[in-house]
Amino acid sequence: ILSFLFLKVEGKDENYSDINPVFVPKKRLKIGTFKVISNGVRLGERFMKIIFDNAIQYKVDEIYVTIFDKREEQKRLIGLLEDWGFVLKAKKITENGEELVYVRDFSPSFNTDNPKLTFPYLSKNTNIFMIPIYPEYHTELLPDSILTTESPYDFVENQPHRNAISKVYICRSIERNINKGYIIIFYRTAAKDRSAYYSSVITTIAIAEGKITAIIDETDFILKCRKRSIFTDDGLKEYWNYNQKYRPFIINFLYTYSFPTGKRINRQKLLDLGIITGAENELRGLKKITKNQFELILKETETNESLIID
């Protein structure tokens, strides 16, 4: 077995006498096993997404893992955990020696400066943008947001951009005022053979990690996008050189939440709700929406309210 993840929900009556200092009673999600082969496909981030999804589902207060730091792969795993907000809180004495106990506080909070530390929680008290994405790119970049009309067998799981939580969106929008902590709503544009009013649909919430506009040249652009974008190097070259007078910029984002199947809002519903106006080129780039419009989207899609801290 090259990779394996085991999770266990523990109640407030769990015995933690072998951990020093002893945990206070809380509902916790224990990462019993977290084994990932280092093969460049970012499976570790995919496992982190599964961990956080379960933590939300079971409404836990904390997530924790016990781990040795003797081998190189254990040290790499500790680095990954720390990137996503886990902190060394205690130690555990075992027959094989002393294990480190890393804990992630899972009480609702939002860190604007580093959203990874409080992922997947988000705040409504920030700027919110809708961003278009073509059908041929949508599910390849946002696999959990697959449509019911698509087959999962058409998508290969061993691609790094599919497994990563932290991804890149390449953009030519005139509006470029998107910064760390802003909310992104992905709008899947219409299939070529279907009506835009019913096949265009919002599918996904993401959190912006920031934008990159200072790109030196084509090589720098490729390096900044590689492994977190769906494009090959040749595809990135083509995108970079498409319009030499108006180069693209990069939005780094955290893939956070997929709207429930059957509750996603199509273009016609967005028009009916007054979230879009139907103006020409309205969704060709970044479109800012209001907090009230975002709240309406959350209500209509029956989004899990535990993700929202305010």
Residue frames relative to the residue before (quaternion, step in Angstrom):
aa qw qx qy qz dx dy dz
I 1.0000 0.0000 0.0000 0.0000 0.00 0.00 0.00
L 0.2763 -0.7989 0.5180 0.1305 3.56 -0.63 1.15
S 0.7975 0.0505 -0.0055 0.6012 3.58 1.07 -0.73
F 0.0767 0.8003 -0.5846 0.1086 3.56 -0.94 0.88
L 0.0495 -0.7823 0.6209 0.0079 3.57 -1.02 0.88
F 0.0090 -0.7837 0.6206 -0.0244 3.57 -0.87 1.02
L 0.0692 -0.8055 0.5886 -0.0042 3.57 -0.81 1.05
K 0.0590 -0.7916 0.6082 0.0101 3.56 -1.15 0.69
V 0.3017 -0.7342 0.5812 0.1793 3.58 -0.90 0.95
E 0.0982 -0.8028 0.5877 0.0209 3.58 -0.83 1.02
G 0.3931 -0.7428 0.5031 0.2016 3.56 -0.97 0.94
K 0.7153 -0.4656 0.3191 0.4119 3.56 -1.33 0.04
D 0.6695 0.4907 -0.3039 0.4676 3.59 1.24 -0.29
E 0.3657 0.7424 -0.4872 0.2787 3.62 1.24 0.22
N 0.4081 -0.7124 0.5234 0.2279 3.59 -1.06 0.83
Y 0.0109 -0.8085 0.5875 -0.0331 3.58 -0.65 1.15
S 0.2298 0.8247 -0.4926 0.1560 3.58 1.14 0.57
D 0.6729 0.4932 -0.3066 0.4582 3.61 1.15 -0.44
I 0.6221 0.5007 -0.3439 0.4940 3.59 1.30 0.14
N 0.0844 -0.8049 0.5874 0.0055 3.58 -0.87 0.97
P 0.4634 -0.3025 -0.8073 0.2048 1.54 -1.26 2.19
V 0.6002 -0.6018 0.4008 0.3420 3.55 -1.14 0.75
F 0.4987 -0.6523 0.4840 0.3026 3.59 -1.01 0.83
V 0.4026 -0.6500 0.5796 0.2820 3.55 -1.16 0.63
P 0.6345 -0.5559 0.3612 0.3973 3.63 -1.10 0.55
K 0.2213 0.7309 -0.6188 0.1839 3.55 -0.86 1.08
K 0.4711 -0.6009 0.5391 0.3554 3.55 -1.29 0.24
R 0.0254 -0.8388 0.5411 -0.0548 3.56 -0.65 1.14
L 0.2780 -0.6850 0.6374 0.2173 3.49 -1.38 0.36
K 0.1743 -0.7911 0.5809 0.0795 3.56 -0.64 1.15
I 0.2753 -0.7049 0.6278 0.1823 3.54 -1.02 0.89
G 0.2108 -0.8290 0.5087 0.0978 3.56 -0.09 1.32
T 0.7837 -0.0001 0.0223 0.6208 3.56 1.06 -0.81
F 0.0552 0.7648 -0.6394 0.0567 3.55 -0.95 0.93
K 0.1547 0.7901 -0.5678 0.1714 3.55 -0.02 1.32
V 0.0754 0.7952 -0.5943 0.0940 3.58 -0.69 1.08
I 0.3521 -0.7096 0.5682 0.2227 3.55 -0.85 0.96
S 0.4004 -0.7059 0.5284 0.2492 3.58 -0.98 0.79
N 0.1937 0.8123 -0.5201 0.1795 3.57 -0.04 1.32
G 0.6105 -0.6231 0.3360 0.3551 3.58 1.23 0.37
V 0.6231 0.5540 -0.3598 0.4187 3.63 1.19 0.13
R 0.4653 -0.7325 0.4084 0.2832 3.59 1.28 0.38
L 0.1903 0.8035 -0.5382 0.1686 3.55 1.00 0.81
G 0.5572 0.6071 -0.3854 0.4152 3.59 1.16 -0.53
E 0.6646 0.4780 -0.3052 0.4864 3.60 0.98 -0.78
R 0.6060 0.5410 -0.3544 0.4632 3.58 1.07 -0.70
F 0.6475 0.5028 -0.3127 0.4798 3.59 1.00 -0.81
M 0.6224 0.5357 -0.3470 0.4530 3.59 1.00 -0.76
K 0.6314 0.5285 -0.3281 0.4631 3.60 0.99 -0.81
I 0.6462 0.5103 -0.3147 0.4723 3.60 0.97 -0.83
I 0.6315 0.5358 -0.3244 0.4571 3.58 1.01 -0.85
F 0.7045 0.4578 -0.2725 0.4688 3.59 0.80 -0.98
D 0.6111 0.5436 -0.3510 0.4560 3.60 1.04 -0.68
N 0.6704 0.4830 -0.2914 0.4821 3.58 0.99 -0.82
A 0.6221 0.5423 -0.3400 0.4509 3.57 1.03 -0.74
I 0.6434 0.4944 -0.3080 0.4967 3.58 1.06 -0.77
Q 0.6659 0.5297 -0.3075 0.4260 3.59 0.83 -0.98
Y 0.7841 0.3335 -0.1668 0.4961 3.59 0.88 -0.93
K 0.3955 -0.7713 0.4403 0.2342 3.58 1.35 0.25
V 0.2169 0.7955 -0.5325 0.1911 3.58 0.78 1.03
D 0.4819 -0.6666 0.4942 0.2812 3.55 -1.29 0.41
E 0.7981 0.0605 0.0007 0.5995 3.56 1.17 -0.67
I 0.2069 -0.7068 0.6543 0.1721 3.51 -1.38 0.34
Y 0.0535 0.8173 -0.5734 0.0187 3.61 -0.94 0.72
V 0.0938 -0.7647 0.6353 0.0528 3.52 -1.33 0.41
T 0.2403 -0.7305 0.6159 0.1713 3.57 -1.13 0.67
I 0.0661 0.8247 -0.5485 0.1212 3.56 -0.79 1.00
F 0.3857 -0.6683 0.5804 0.2603 3.56 -1.14 0.66
D 0.2496 -0.7639 0.5709 0.1680 3.57 -1.22 0.37
K 0.3365 0.7839 -0.4580 0.2502 3.55 1.12 0.73
R 0.7747 0.3270 -0.1706 0.5137 3.59 0.90 -0.91
E 0.6633 -0.5368 0.3527 0.3841 3.54 -1.23 0.52
E 0.6661 0.5007 -0.3195 0.4511 3.61 0.94 -0.83
Q 0.6154 0.5301 -0.3473 0.4687 3.60 1.14 -0.58
K 0.6507 0.5082 -0.3124 0.4698 3.57 1.02 -0.76
R 0.6241 0.5216 -0.3352 0.4755 3.59 1.08 -0.72
L 0.6440 0.5205 -0.3169 0.4625 3.57 1.01 -0.82
I 0.6240 0.5287 -0.3329 0.4694 3.59 1.00 -0.80
G 0.6378 0.5260 -0.3230 0.4607 3.58 0.99 -0.80
L 0.6421 0.5126 -0.3146 0.4753 3.58 1.01 -0.82
L 0.6555 0.5149 -0.3113 0.4563 3.59 0.90 -0.91
E 0.6635 0.5034 -0.3056 0.4615 3.57 0.92 -0.88
D 0.6009 0.5637 -0.3566 0.4404 3.59 1.06 -0.69
W 0.7646 0.3525 -0.1712 0.5117 3.58 1.09 -0.75
G 0.7413 -0.5029 0.2123 0.3905 3.55 1.08 0.77
F 0.4870 0.6445 -0.4568 0.3727 3.61 1.20 0.15
V 0.1304 -0.7961 0.5906 0.0195 3.54 -0.98 0.96
L 0.4870 -0.6419 0.5038 0.3115 3.58 -1.06 0.77
K 0.0420 -0.8463 0.5298 -0.0376 3.58 -0.50 1.24
A 0.8177 0.0232 0.0466 0.5733 3.59 1.08 -0.64
K 0.2986 -0.7178 0.5890 0.2205 3.53 -1.37 -0.12
K 0.1972 -0.7754 0.5935 0.0869 3.52 -1.23 0.57
I 0.2814 -0.7638 0.5608 0.1516 3.58 -0.79 1.06
T 0.0061 -0.7975 0.6019 -0.0410 3.56 -0.77 1.10
E 0.6986 -0.4477 0.3455 0.4383 3.58 -1.32 0.06
N 0.7213 0.4329 -0.2312 0.4888 3.56 1.16 -0.61
G 0.7292 -0.3864 0.2343 0.5138 3.55 1.27 0.14
E 0.6953 -0.4796 0.3582 0.3978 3.52 -1.33 -0.26
E 0.1777 -0.7714 0.6051 0.0852 3.56 -0.83 1.06
L 0.3942 -0.6812 0.5631 0.2520 3.53 -1.20 0.60
V 0.2288 -0.7679 0.5855 0.1232 3.57 -1.05 0.77
Y 0.0915 -0.8022 0.5899 0.0046 3.55 -0.49 1.26
V 0.1265 -0.8149 0.5656 -0.0035 3.55 -0.84 1.09
R 0.1416 -0.7503 0.6397 0.0888 3.55 -1.10 0.79
D 0.3480 -0.7118 0.5755 0.2027 3.57 -0.63 1.16
F 0.1166 -0.8269 0.5484 0.0443 3.59 -0.72 1.03
S 0.3492 0.7020 -0.5337 0.3169 3.56 1.12 0.55
P 0.6009 -0.6143 0.3647 0.3586 3.62 -0.96 0.81
S 0.2700 0.7226 -0.6013 0.2084 3.56 -0.82 1.08
F 0.1844 -0.7872 0.5790 0.1054 3.57 -1.22 0.36
N 0.1653 -0.7820 0.5978 0.0616 3.55 -0.77 1.12
T 0.3216 -0.7823 0.5044 0.1738 3.57 -0.28 1.27
D 0.6809 0.5125 -0.2906 0.4350 3.58 0.96 -0.88
N 0.7957 0.0272 -0.0057 0.6050 3.59 1.12 -0.64
P 0.1964 -0.8390 0.4963 0.1057 3.63 0.23 1.24
K 0.5296 0.6309 -0.4156 0.3858 3.62 1.16 -0.39
L 0.6533 0.5567 -0.3177 0.4031 3.57 1.02 -0.84
T 0.7740 0.2704 -0.1545 0.5513 3.60 1.20 -0.47
F 0.3002 0.7667 -0.5057 0.2575 3.59 1.27 0.29
P 0.6431 -0.1712 -0.7439 -0.0605 1.68 -2.00 1.55
Y 0.3513 0.7536 -0.4961 0.2503 3.60 1.19 0.37
L 0.0529 -0.7919 0.6079 0.0220 3.55 -1.16 0.64
S 0.3655 -0.7298 0.5464 0.1875 3.54 -1.28 0.51
K 0.4090 -0.6984 0.5340 0.2446 3.56 -1.05 0.80
N 0.6316 0.5477 -0.3316 0.4372 3.58 1.22 -0.40
T 0.5635 0.5231 -0.4210 0.4811 3.52 0.69 1.17
N 0.6240 -0.5145 0.3984 0.4327 3.59 -1.23 -0.06
I 0.1819 -0.7897 0.5837 0.0509 3.55 -1.07 0.82
F 0.0566 -0.8118 0.5811 -0.0121 3.56 -0.83 1.02
M 0.2747 -0.6830 0.6435 0.2095 3.51 -1.28 0.57
I 0.0902 -0.7929 0.6026 0.0129 3.56 -1.01 0.90
P 0.3572 -0.7434 0.5173 0.2284 3.63 -0.82 0.90
I 0.0085 -0.7687 0.6390 0.0261 3.56 -1.22 0.54
Y 0.4627 -0.7059 0.4657 0.2660 3.57 -0.83 1.01
P 0.6392 -0.5610 0.3660 0.3778 3.62 -1.11 0.66
E 0.6740 0.5185 -0.3100 0.4251 3.61 0.95 -0.82
Y 0.7103 0.4122 -0.2530 0.5114 3.59 1.25 -0.32
H 0.5311 0.7120 -0.3791 0.2592 3.55 1.13 -0.76
T 0.7963 0.3299 -0.1889 0.4706 3.59 0.39 -1.19
E 0.5625 0.5833 -0.3860 0.4410 3.56 1.20 -0.41
L 0.7267 0.4000 -0.2260 0.5107 3.57 1.06 -0.78
L 0.7891 0.2273 -0.0820 0.5647 3.58 1.07 -0.84
P 0.0979 -0.8796 0.4600 0.0715 3.61 0.63 1.12
D 0.6580 0.5108 -0.3276 0.4459 3.62 1.00 -0.66
S 0.6632 0.4891 -0.2963 0.4828 3.57 1.28 -0.24
I 0.2247 0.8062 -0.5151 0.1848 3.56 1.19 0.50
L 0.4175 -0.7098 0.5131 0.2422 3.57 -1.04 0.82
T 0.6035 -0.5703 0.4112 0.3760 3.58 -1.19 0.46
T 0.6461 0.5211 -0.3174 0.4586 3.58 1.21 -0.42
E 0.6520 0.4921 -0.3035 0.4905 3.59 1.31 -0.08
S 0.3538 -0.7206 0.5570 0.2129 3.55 -1.21 0.57
P 0.4648 -0.6890 0.4761 0.2874 3.62 -0.83 0.91
Y 0.5932 0.5921 -0.3609 0.4091 3.58 1.19 -0.45
D 0.6029 0.5649 -0.3527 0.4394 3.57 1.29 -0.23
F 0.7176 0.4109 -0.2333 0.5117 3.59 1.27 -0.13
V 0.3481 -0.7520 0.5319 0.1744 3.55 -0.88 1.02
E 0.3914 -0.7707 0.4601 0.2026 3.58 -0.69 1.11
N 0.6968 0.5142 -0.2928 0.4052 3.63 1.06 -0.57
Q 0.4518 0.6478 -0.4812 0.3804 3.56 1.01 0.85
P 0.5252 -0.6790 0.4034 0.3169 3.62 -0.76 0.97
H 0.6615 0.5145 -0.3327 0.4324 3.61 0.95 -0.77
R 0.6211 0.5311 -0.3525 0.4560 3.60 1.15 -0.43
N 0.7337 0.4465 -0.2393 0.4528 3.58 0.89 -0.89
A 0.5929 0.6059 -0.3672 0.3829 3.58 1.11 -0.58
I 0.3744 -0.6585 0.5974 0.2632 3.56 -1.24 0.57
S 0.7164 0.3810 -0.2154 0.5434 3.55 1.01 -0.91
K 0.0326 0.8239 -0.5566 0.1019 3.57 -0.45 1.27
V 0.3319 -0.7190 0.5595 0.2444 3.57 -1.31 0.03
Y 0.1616 -0.7346 0.6529 0.0893 3.52 -1.23 0.73
I 0.2466 -0.7771 0.5667 0.1191 3.56 -0.71 1.11
C 0.0444 -0.8512 0.5162 -0.0839 3.54 -0.60 1.19
R 0.1886 -0.7630 0.6079 0.1125 3.54 -1.24 0.66
S 0.2869 0.8069 -0.4817 0.1857 3.57 1.26 0.24
I 0.5035 -0.6189 0.5080 0.3246 3.56 -1.14 0.69
E 0.6560 0.4439 -0.2768 0.5440 3.57 1.10 -0.79
R 0.0090 0.8270 -0.5597 0.0524 3.59 -0.62 1.13
N 0.4839 0.6939 -0.4175 0.3317 3.57 1.27 0.13
I 0.3714 0.6923 -0.5333 0.3137 3.56 0.49 1.20
N 0.0505 -0.8334 0.5482 -0.0479 3.53 -0.66 1.16
K 0.7488 -0.4045 0.2962 0.4335 3.52 -1.37 0.16
G 0.7932 0.2999 -0.2386 0.4733 3.55 -0.96 0.95
Y 0.5302 0.6222 -0.4171 0.3971 3.61 1.22 -0.24
I 0.4262 -0.6911 0.5259 0.2532 3.57 -1.18 0.62
I 0.1538 -0.7669 0.6196 0.0650 3.54 -1.08 0.87
I 0.0962 -0.7543 0.6458 0.0688 3.56 -1.05 0.83
F 0.2738 -0.7828 0.5385 0.1493 3.58 -0.61 1.13
Y 0.1758 -0.7723 0.6093 0.0363 3.52 -0.94 1.12
R 0.2334 -0.7797 0.5686 0.1199 3.58 -0.39 1.26
T 0.3582 -0.7641 0.4981 0.1994 3.56 -0.55 1.17
A 0.7017 -0.5137 0.3131 0.3816 3.55 -1.30 0.34
A 0.4883 -0.5922 0.5500 0.3293 3.51 -1.25 0.56
K 0.6188 -0.6066 0.3561 0.3497 3.58 -1.04 0.79
D 0.7614 0.3781 -0.1993 0.4875 3.58 1.04 -0.73
R 0.6883 0.4515 -0.2774 0.4954 3.60 1.24 0.26
S 0.6242 -0.5558 0.4024 0.3735 3.55 -1.24 0.48
A 0.4907 -0.6764 0.4690 0.2859 3.56 -0.91 0.97
Y 0.6198 0.5841 -0.3481 0.3917 3.59 1.06 -0.69
Y 0.7996 0.2889 -0.1414 0.5071 3.59 1.08 -0.62
S 0.7097 0.4294 -0.2821 0.4821 3.63 1.12 -0.39
S 0.5753 0.5130 -0.3922 0.5019 3.60 1.26 -0.21
V 0.0914 0.8235 -0.5436 0.1340 3.59 -0.74 1.00
I 0.3864 -0.6741 0.5640 0.2797 3.57 -1.15 0.60
T 0.1337 -0.8477 0.5132 0.0122 3.58 -0.81 1.00
T 0.8449 0.1939 0.0177 0.4983 3.55 0.96 -0.85
I 0.2083 -0.7217 0.6425 0.1514 3.53 -1.25 0.65
A 0.0051 -0.7813 0.6240 -0.0123 3.55 -1.02 0.86
I 0.3302 -0.7094 0.5829 0.2190 3.55 -1.32 0.29
A 0.4069 -0.7161 0.5117 0.2446 3.58 -0.78 1.01
E 0.2574 -0.7396 0.6023 0.1545 3.54 -1.05 0.86
G 0.7122 -0.3785 0.2451 0.5380 3.55 1.28 -0.19
K 0.3570 -0.7138 0.5523 0.2407 3.56 -1.30 0.06
I 0.2430 -0.7418 0.6071 0.1484 3.53 -1.26 0.53
T 0.0194 -0.8001 0.5992 -0.0214 3.56 -0.56 1.17
A 0.6375 0.5108 -0.3236 0.4775 3.57 1.24 -0.46
I 0.1784 0.7760 -0.5724 0.1957 3.54 0.14 1.35
I 0.4251 -0.7602 0.4343 0.2299 3.55 -0.54 1.20
D 0.7785 -0.1833 0.1926 0.5686 3.55 0.76 -1.10
E 0.7780 -0.3402 0.2494 0.4655 3.55 -1.32 -0.15
T 0.6573 0.5174 -0.3109 0.4512 3.59 0.90 -0.90
D 0.6509 0.5101 -0.3022 0.4741 3.57 0.96 -0.89
F 0.6245 0.5441 -0.3211 0.4592 3.58 1.03 -0.84
I 0.6696 0.4976 -0.2952 0.4658 3.59 0.88 -0.95
L 0.6639 0.5105 -0.3091 0.4507 3.60 0.90 -0.89
K 0.6838 0.4903 -0.2875 0.4575 3.59 1.01 -0.77
C 0.7277 0.4221 -0.2359 0.4864 3.61 1.17 -0.50
R 0.5412 0.6760 -0.3916 0.3109 3.57 1.10 -0.70
K 0.8448 0.1931 -0.2042 0.4553 3.55 -1.14 0.94
R 0.7419 0.3081 -0.2408 0.5447 3.61 1.20 -0.15
S 0.6433 0.4428 -0.3106 0.5418 3.53 1.36 0.23
I 0.5339 -0.6371 0.4475 0.3299 3.59 -1.17 0.49
F 0.6142 0.6038 -0.3396 0.3779 3.59 1.22 -0.40
T 0.4567 -0.6189 0.5632 0.3020 3.53 -1.25 0.57
D 0.6842 -0.4514 0.3486 0.4546 3.58 -1.24 0.13
D 0.6500 0.5077 -0.3214 0.4652 3.60 0.98 -0.80
G 0.6398 0.5214 -0.3192 0.4658 3.57 1.05 -0.77
L 0.6463 0.5115 -0.3133 0.4717 3.57 1.03 -0.79
K 0.6156 0.5383 -0.3421 0.4630 3.59 1.03 -0.77
E 0.6603 0.5112 -0.3025 0.4596 3.56 0.93 -0.94
Y 0.6651 0.5028 -0.3020 0.4622 3.58 0.96 -0.87
W 0.6478 0.5285 -0.3156 0.4488 3.58 0.97 -0.84
N 0.7721 0.3755 -0.1755 0.4818 3.59 0.96 -0.90
Y 0.3669 0.7637 -0.4702 0.2470 3.60 1.25 0.07
N 0.7778 -0.0261 0.0394 0.6267 3.56 1.02 -0.84
Q 0.2678 -0.8226 0.4830 0.1356 3.55 -0.10 1.31
K 0.6425 0.5156 -0.3252 0.4643 3.59 1.23 -0.36
Y 0.7819 0.1875 -0.1009 0.5859 3.58 1.22 -0.36
R 0.1252 -0.8416 0.5243 0.0337 3.53 0.26 1.33
P 0.5238 -0.6323 0.4626 0.3345 3.60 -1.14 0.52
F 0.2328 -0.7205 0.6198 0.2060 3.53 -1.33 0.17
I 0.4350 -0.7121 0.5075 0.2150 3.55 -1.27 0.34
I 0.1427 -0.7502 0.6390 0.0923 3.55 -1.02 0.86
N 0.2072 -0.7439 0.6236 0.1215 3.56 -0.75 1.05
F 0.0638 0.8199 -0.5645 0.0707 3.58 -0.83 0.94
L 0.3872 -0.6797 0.5749 0.2399 3.55 -1.35 0.40
Y 0.3627 -0.7321 0.5454 0.1870 3.55 -0.71 1.15
T 0.1061 -0.8917 0.4399 -0.0127 3.55 -0.07 1.36
Y 0.8295 -0.0941 0.1572 0.5276 3.59 0.57 -1.12
S 0.2293 -0.7489 0.6063 0.1378 3.55 -1.06 0.83
F 0.4610 -0.6673 0.5029 0.2989 3.58 -0.82 0.93
P 0.5782 -0.6184 0.3995 0.3518 3.62 -0.96 0.83
T 0.5299 -0.6145 0.4822 0.3303 3.56 -1.05 0.82
G 0.7644 0.3140 -0.2591 0.4999 3.56 -0.90 0.94
K 0.7318 0.3703 -0.2220 0.5273 3.58 1.28 -0.27
R 0.4639 0.6919 -0.4419 0.3327 3.57 1.27 0.06
I 0.3899 -0.7491 0.4992 0.1938 3.55 -0.98 0.89
N 0.2659 -0.7700 0.5588 0.1556 3.59 -0.77 1.02
R 0.7513 -0.4108 0.2725 0.4388 3.55 -1.34 0.14
Q 0.6421 0.5334 -0.3319 0.4395 3.58 0.94 -0.88
K 0.6717 0.4887 -0.2944 0.4725 3.59 0.96 -0.87
L 0.6184 0.5379 -0.3407 0.4606 3.58 1.05 -0.73
L 0.6381 0.5077 -0.3144 0.4860 3.58 1.08 -0.74
D 0.6604 0.5205 -0.3048 0.4473 3.57 0.92 -0.94
L 0.7050 0.4598 -0.2512 0.4780 3.57 1.05 -0.80
G 0.4656 -0.6996 0.4302 0.3297 3.58 1.26 -0.21
I 0.4110 0.7141 -0.4712 0.3147 3.58 1.22 0.39
I 0.7490 0.1159 -0.1107 0.6429 3.56 1.23 -0.54
T 0.4335 -0.7215 0.4869 0.2334 3.57 -1.21 0.49
G 0.4722 -0.6702 0.4461 0.3588 3.56 1.19 -0.46
A 0.3832 0.7301 -0.4839 0.2931 3.59 1.25 0.18
E 0.5994 -0.5790 0.4153 0.3647 3.56 -1.14 0.66
N 0.8450 0.1186 -0.1319 0.5045 3.56 -1.00 0.92
E 0.2983 0.7887 -0.4963 0.2064 3.60 1.21 0.34
L 0.7952 0.2200 -0.1066 0.5548 3.57 1.03 -0.77
R 0.3079 0.7404 -0.5298 0.2763 3.56 0.93 0.93
G 0.7825 0.1213 -0.0670 0.6071 3.58 1.25 -0.40
L 0.7772 -0.2713 0.2264 0.5207 3.58 -1.11 -0.63
K 0.0533 -0.7787 0.6247 0.0217 3.57 -0.93 0.94
K 0.2894 -0.7671 0.5500 0.1589 3.57 -0.60 1.13
I 0.0834 -0.7769 0.6219 0.0515 3.56 -1.02 0.83
T 0.5625 -0.6267 0.4284 0.3276 3.57 -1.23 0.40
K 0.6618 -0.4822 0.3931 0.4184 3.54 -1.32 0.23
N 0.6464 0.5212 -0.3199 0.4562 3.59 0.98 -0.83
Q 0.6442 0.5054 -0.3211 0.4760 3.59 1.01 -0.76
F 0.6345 0.5197 -0.3252 0.4707 3.57 1.04 -0.76
E 0.6456 0.5158 -0.3182 0.4646 3.59 0.95 -0.84
L 0.6218 0.5329 -0.3278 0.4712 3.57 1.10 -0.72
I 0.6290 0.5218 -0.3226 0.4775 3.58 1.04 -0.79
L 0.6483 0.5226 -0.3169 0.4540 3.59 0.91 -0.91
K 0.6670 0.5030 -0.2949 0.4639 3.57 0.97 -0.87
E 0.6995 0.4842 -0.2736 0.4488 3.58 0.82 -1.02
T 0.7247 0.4190 -0.2414 0.4910 3.61 1.04 -0.71
E 0.3321 -0.7611 0.4839 0.2762 3.58 1.33 -0.15
T 0.1094 0.8242 -0.5362 0.1456 3.51 0.95 1.02
N 0.5766 -0.5961 0.4477 0.3344 3.54 -1.12 0.78
E 0.3266 -0.8011 0.4714 0.1714 3.59 -0.28 1.26
S 0.5620 0.6201 -0.3944 0.3796 3.60 1.18 -0.39
L 0.5758 0.5850 -0.3759 0.4301 3.59 1.25 -0.22
I 0.6931 0.4737 -0.2548 0.4799 3.57 1.19 -0.62
I 0.2908 -0.8023 0.4961 0.1599 3.59 -0.66 1.06
D 0.8055 0.1686 -0.0981 0.5596 3.64 1.16 -0.27
